[in-house]
Amino acid sequence: MLVGYARVSTQDQNLDLQRDALTNAGCERLFEEKKSGKAGTKRPAFEAALAFLRPEDVLVVWKLDRLGRSLVEMMRTIDGLRV
């Protein structure tokens, strides 16, 4: 199953573009977050998406930076997905 994750980090941003892209890509389940992009801010929808994934599922994001706020955070997430 394709599982989508969308996140906006400011009040001025909108999830519609990401939601449409993920749906058009074939995602059957979407997890959405409207949270601050500040480091240390919890991302409950992201954690829920990771917990939802099964070994055969694929996590889809609109842009790579949706996986984390820094390169280190993104790499940790990617490494964790491989397990």
Helices and strands as residue ranges (DSSP letters): E 2-8, H 16-24, E 29-34, H 44-52, E 58-61, G 64-67, H 71-82
